[in-house]
Amino acid sequence: MQITDEGFFIAYLPIFQPTSTVGTTMSDFMDPTLGMVYAMSRIAQLIGSWGIKGA
C-alpha cells in the first residue's frame, strides 16, 4: 500500500510545481487538500473491506 501511495504522489507531483507566484499559492493549498481527500478515501476503503469481512 505504501508503494501505491508513493506512486500517487509522484504521479501528481508535477501539477504542484508551478513557476508563477499564484500557482505556488494554489499548490500550497491544493497539495495537502488532495492528500487529505486521498487518505480519507483509502481509510473508507479499508473500513468497507473490514465491514465485508466482519459480515
Secondary structure, DSSP 4 states (H G I P E B T S, - for coil): -HHHHHHHHHHHGGGG--SSHHHHHHHHHHHHHHHHHHHHHHHHHHHHHHHHHH-
